[in-house]
Amino acid sequence: MTAEALREGGRVAPLDVERVRKDFPILEQEVRGKPLVYLDSAATTQKPRAVLDAIARYYLADNANVHRGVHLLSERATQAYEAAREKVQRFINAARAHEIVFVRGTTEAINLVAQTYGRRRVRQGDEILVTVMEHHSNIVPWQMLCEEKGAILRVAPMDDDGQLLLDELERLIGPRTRMLALGHVSNALGTIHPVRRIIEMAHRRKVPVLLDGAQAVPHLAVDVQALGCDFYAFSGHKLFGPTGIGVLYGRAELLEEMPPWQGGGDMISSVTFEKTTYNKLPYKFEAGTPDIAGAIGLGAAIDYVSGLGLAAIAAHEHDLLAYATQALREVPGLRLVGTAKEKASVLSFLFGEVHPHDIGTILDREGIAVRTGHHCAQPLMRRLGVAATARASLALYNRRGDVDALVGGLHKVREVFR
Ligand SMILES: Cc1ncc(COP(=O)(O)O)c(C=O)c1O
């Protein structure tokens, strides 16, 4: 079913969650004798059968290396791999397929930009601007670059609800700023940042913007041209695809000027011991045999999500998030962490004096999977004055019953720690 077919007179037909759940065989199991309640999709999502089938089909029928063989299997593998690139292009509305670089995930995408664009552009005393809410993947690569170059990492602050302070952020964009790198959606708090406005602010000062879209693509329709971002990074495994594959989108003009990162097969045009010339985009950045099956699986995941329609997914999750927020607010002693007006799919919380790790362990006994800890955002935890939180994160296959189970599990936690 297409997104268009789901829309009736401007309204989006509701997602049939029970039908959707049948596409995810893993959700049918029991955990510790209880039906699995999976509330950890911000860490990684489950995979629909369509993705598993696409990967199996590739290995069963088409497995061969890409871009090299003249034989039929290699042709088929190459076609499937490049078709996946075109699916990604359409999914985020990139202008050209060669602006899509396959990488291992968000982390690798950001490292690639820091190590190529960053190393070429950043000098001593220059500045890189990030926000206090970033995942470590969008801090450490820039920190490493700053250390190497003698540059300075600046950090945009937020308010107590977890919303960026835009005036302060704007003030931090100065003449020495060489890059603004920020998440589209916060993994720890769920805040959806007003990235279009922020990109305009940066571009007025000719500062390029990298968006870490790891937590955005499973929940929101992303249009990189409408956003105007220079780079966009995301991971397949958070989008119902396999692990080991991700995407770096970069505007062609920028990718063209960037030197390659890793050297090896496929990224060259010709090699002699005196000099190597590099391949055209995007292959210049895809050294070695890529994760062919991963790209094909990601393509299948994109087909799956597009088939349900991001408008329908977003409407379902919006409704579920509102239900869950209300339900958790009614649990005595529970404090939600991250209460921004614009949020997606994440409920971070503290529960009385109970350590988040204990919350997670007791919920696990009830078959409920949540994440506990610092969520790879230690500077954010410091800003919040906490060591850790418990985090329930929602996806398209979650339903109100999962939230009710979580609330029931929390009552068990209270009994244990009474
Ligand atoms: C916002 C954000 N950025 C980056 C990452 C890193 O993604 P990966 O480990 O797939 O590279 C994550 C994963 O949790 C994330 O949530």
The ligand as an SDF file (V2000), in Angstrom:
LIG
                    3D

 16 16  0  0  0  0  0  0  0  0999 V2000
   21.6700    9.7590   17.1770 C   0  0  0  0  0  0  0  0  0  0  0  0
   22.6100    8.6380   16.9020 C   0  0  0  0  0  0  0  0  0  0  0  0
   23.7390    8.8570   16.2220 N   0  0  0  0  0  0  0  0  0  0  0  0
   24.6060    7.8940   15.9330 C   0  0  0  0  0  0  0  0  0  0  0  0
   24.3920    6.6120   16.3380 C   0  0  0  0  0  0  0  0  0  0  0  0
   25.3900    5.5600   15.9880 C   0  0  0  0  0  0  0  0  0  0  0  0
   24.8460    4.6740   15.0720 O   0  0  0  0  0  0  0  0  0  0  0  0
   25.6810    3.3860   14.6140 P   0  0  0  0  0  0  0  0  0  0  0  0
   26.1380    2.7240   15.8780 O   0  0  0  0  0  0  0  0  0  0  0  0
   24.6850    2.5770   13.8550 O   0  0  0  0  0  0  0  0  0  0  0  0
   26.8100    3.8720   13.7750 O   0  0  0  0  0  0  0  0  0  0  0  0
   23.2640    6.3060   17.0720 C   0  0  0  0  0  0  0  0  0  0  0  0
   23.0280    4.9400   17.5890 C   0  0  0  0  0  0  0  0  0  0  0  0
   22.4950    4.7410   18.6390 O   0  0  0  0  0  0  0  0  0  0  0  0
   22.3400    7.3410   17.3490 C   0  0  0  0  0  0  0  0  0  0  0  0
   21.2230    7.1000   18.0350 O   0  0  0  0  0  0  0  0  0  0  0  0
  1  2  1  0
  2  3  1  0
  2 15  2  0
  3  4  2  0
  4  5  1  0
  5  6  1  0
  5 12  2  0
  6  7  1  0
  7  8  1  0
  8  9  2  0
  8 10  1  0
  8 11  1  0
 12 13  1  0
 12 15  1  0
 13 14  2  0
 15 16  1  0
M  END
$$$$
